[in-house]
């Protein structure tokens, strides 16, 4: 008997005239993790959506245990023992853990919810992965890592024998990733087959057995998970990437464009002061709960603060006023582009023009023609891959969506960019393109403040590094610093960091080296 449980045989898929999947083969085996690797837009999402029943292939076959199957919808996929855990979790925040696990399959007795059986079945699912949480707790009160595990428990409660995991570690801390991988190893031992999508190449060698590489919708190769990173990158992008962090620093930074003085917000950060000069990229590092995101949101005008001042080019910014920040030349790229930066059902053109719709209006009317023209120019400059400017932005890959968020502020002529996890969920090729956008901004006299959980990114793209711990700015390091030096400062105020974290974000694990 073959050990292949799921097989895709020469499957294709087109949307209109665009062929996005071109004769792809994929074998997923019992008790193994098959990693799926490729640039944003390579076809990974479309491929897993065919397995999940969201799309049907135009040609080719899908086989389960050697028999051809049709998967016309998600219910058919679930009936075959396939469960898909998307990057954006499909949980109902206001419902309890037990209710989420049994959603759509709630046990009834005499027309009423059988709470006893509901909890018993939910607990049995949680026991499968060793997760101990309060069944009655609203799932919104759990940290991201535990929510991810609840999704897995939900899948296993449906007797799933094939798990599709789409970027499951994107929002997790290092310790949380370790906990998740321990669960996945246990599931492998129980014979569960998995497809694992990640842009973190170092993760794949830890958890997967083999890697299938896609490029431009075509199957390129299946290679062992311990394949050299440079070779994986070459297979992904079709070329060598000699420098993954192509920072081109200014010879001499100019005047201070952003000045933050004695900034405080109760429970988030305290007495923070720094400046970012023209031509500079300043990295903002720290552990979970350190206050990085909160500071960036305060500067952007998205959140108010208690005391302190913020100046852009010498002019004071009003407290908690997004419009004034934009007018002053501040562009904000938040950590979650889909929920905080994009209108997913709107077009690429409309999303690019959100920051300039009012300033370019004529006699109170939006300059639609001009906006469309300017959006086209920016999209071409940033090499945004799309069918056209009128395409809904939700249809673009994650990397191209992120470039569109950058493009909005390029179009607005922003002089100060605030970046919060600017390359989360972005492939290595698109990362380099985003880094080059950052270089172009600073080369033209702009200033960039960048918070990132990716320490190599912080070290590779920053001209100097500010380190937060427990809501306080505890030190500054030059760009040639080591990860250990960054972490030594990041843990210097651990007690306060823990306290802030408890107030602002539920965290299931101790802070880790790779996260904010």
CORQUIGI-V46641 format. One record per backbone hydrogen bond with DSSP energy under -1.0 kcal/mol. NH is the residue of the N-H (numbers start at 1). CO is the residue of the C=O. If there is no record, write none. Layout:
nh->NH co->CO
nh->NH co->CO
This chain:
nh->5 co->28
nh->6 co->28
nh->7 co->63
nh->8 co->26
nh->9 co->61
nh->11 co->24
nh->12 co->59
nh->13 co->21
nh->15 co->18
nh->18 co->15
nh->20 co->13
nh->21 co->13
nh->22 co->217
nh->24 co->11
nh->26 co->8
nh->28 co->6
nh->30 co->3
nh->32 co->29
nh->34 co->194
nh->35 co->210
nh->36 co->196
nh->37 co->212
nh->42 co->39
nh->47 co->43
nh->48 co->44
nh->49 co->45
nh->50 co->46
nh->51 co->47
nh->52 co->48
nh->54 co->49
nh->55 co->49
nh->58 co->12
nh->61 co->9
nh->63 co->7
nh->64 co->67
nh->65 co->5
nh->67 co->64
nh->69 co->62
nh->77 co->73
nh->78 co->74
nh->79 co->75
nh->80 co->76
nh->81 co->78
nh->82 co->77
nh->83 co->162
nh->85 co->164
nh->95 co->92
nh->97 co->137
nh->98 co->135
nh->100 co->96
nh->101 co->97
nh->102 co->98
nh->103 co->100
nh->105 co->102
nh->109 co->112
nh->112 co->109
nh->114 co->107
nh->115 co->113
nh->118 co->114
nh->119 co->115
nh->120 co->116
nh->121 co->117
nh->122 co->118
nh->123 co->119
nh->124 co->120
nh->125 co->121
nh->126 co->122
nh->127 co->123
nh->128 co->124
nh->129 co->126
nh->131 co->126
nh->137 co->134
nh->139 co->95
nh->140 co->93
nh->141 co->138
nh->142 co->139
nh->147 co->143
nh->148 co->144
nh->149 co->145
nh->150 co->146
nh->151 co->147
nh->152 co->148
nh->153 co->149
nh->154 co->150
nh->155 co->151
nh->156 co->152
nh->157 co->153
nh->158 co->155
nh->159 co->156
nh->160 co->155
nh->161 co->81
nh->162 co->81
nh->163 co->193
nh->164 co->83
nh->165 co->195
nh->166 co->85
nh->167 co->197
nh->170 co->167
nh->172 co->169
nh->177 co->173
nh->178 co->174
nh->179 co->175
nh->180 co->176
nh->181 co->177
nh->182 co->178
nh->183 co->179
nh->184 co->180
nh->185 co->181
nh->186 co->182
nh->187 co->183
nh->188 co->184
nh->189 co->185
nh->190 co->186
nh->191 co->188
nh->192 co->187
nh->193 co->161
nh->194 co->32
nh->195 co->163
nh->196 co->34
nh->197 co->165
nh->201 co->199
nh->203 co->200
nh->207 co->203
nh->208 co->204
nh->209 co->33
nh->210 co->33
nh->211 co->223
nh->212 co->35
nh->213 co->221
nh->214 co->37
nh->215 co->218
nh->217 co->42
nh->218 co->215
nh->220 co->213
nh->223 co->211
nh->225 co->209
nh->227 co->224
nh->232 co->228
nh->233 co->229
nh->234 co->230
nh->235 co->231
nh->236 co->232
nh->237 co->233
nh->238 co->234
nh->247 co->245
nh->254 co->278
nh->257 co->276
nh->258 co->276
nh->259 co->311
nh->260 co->274
nh->261 co->309
nh->263 co->272
nh->264 co->307
nh->265 co->269
nh->268 co->265
nh->269 co->265
nh->270 co->471
nh->272 co->263
nh->274 co->260
nh->276 co->258
nh->278 co->255
nh->279 co->446
nh->280 co->277
nh->282 co->448
nh->283 co->464
nh->284 co->450
nh->285 co->466
nh->290 co->287
nh->290 co->516
nh->295 co->291
nh->296 co->292
nh->297 co->293
nh->298 co->294
nh->299 co->295
nh->300 co->296
nh->302 co->297
nh->303 co->297
nh->306 co->264
nh->307 co->264
nh->309 co->261
nh->311 co->259
nh->312 co->315
nh->313 co->257
nh->315 co->312
nh->317 co->310
nh->325 co->321
nh->326 co->322
nh->327 co->323
nh->328 co->324
nh->329 co->326
nh->330 co->325
nh->331 co->416
nh->333 co->418
nh->340 co->336
nh->341 co->337
nh->342 co->337
nh->346 co->343
nh->348 co->391
nh->349 co->389
nh->351 co->347
nh->352 co->348
nh->353 co->349
nh->360 co->356
nh->361 co->358
nh->362 co->365
nh->365 co->362
nh->368 co->366
nh->371 co->367
nh->372 co->368
nh->373 co->369
nh->374 co->370
nh->375 co->371
nh->376 co->372
nh->377 co->373
nh->378 co->374
nh->379 co->375
nh->380 co->376
nh->381 co->377
nh->382 co->378
nh->384 co->379
nh->391 co->388
nh->393 co->346
nh->394 co->344
nh->395 co->392
nh->396 co->393
nh->401 co->397
nh->402 co->398
nh->403 co->399
nh->404 co->400
nh->405 co->401
nh->406 co->402
nh->407 co->403
nh->408 co->404
nh->409 co->405
nh->410 co->406
nh->411 co->407
nh->412 co->408
nh->414 co->409
nh->415 co->329
nh->416 co->329
nh->417 co->447
nh->418 co->331
nh->419 co->449
nh->420 co->333
nh->421 co->451
nh->424 co->421
nh->426 co->423
nh->431 co->427
nh->432 co->428
nh->433 co->429
nh->434 co->430
nh->435 co->431
nh->436 co->432
nh->437 co->433
nh->438 co->434
nh->439 co->435
nh->440 co->436
nh->441 co->437
nh->442 co->438
nh->443 co->439
nh->444 co->440
nh->445 co->442
nh->446 co->441
nh->447 co->415
nh->448 co->280
nh->449 co->417
nh->450 co->282
nh->451 co->419
nh->452 co->284
nh->455 co->453
nh->458 co->454
nh->459 co->455
nh->460 co->456
nh->461 co->457
nh->462 co->458
nh->463 co->281
nh->465 co->477
nh->466 co->283
nh->467 co->475
nh->468 co->285
nh->469 co->472
nh->472 co->469
nh->474 co->467
nh->477 co->465
nh->481 co->478
nh->486 co->482
nh->487 co->483
nh->488 co->484
nh->489 co->485
nh->490 co->486
nh->491 co->487
nh->492 co->489
nh->494 co->491
nh->497 co->493
nh->498 co->494
nh->499 co->495
nh->500 co->496
nh->501 co->497
nh->502 co->498
nh->503 co->499
nh->504 co->500
nh->505 co->501
nh->515 co->512
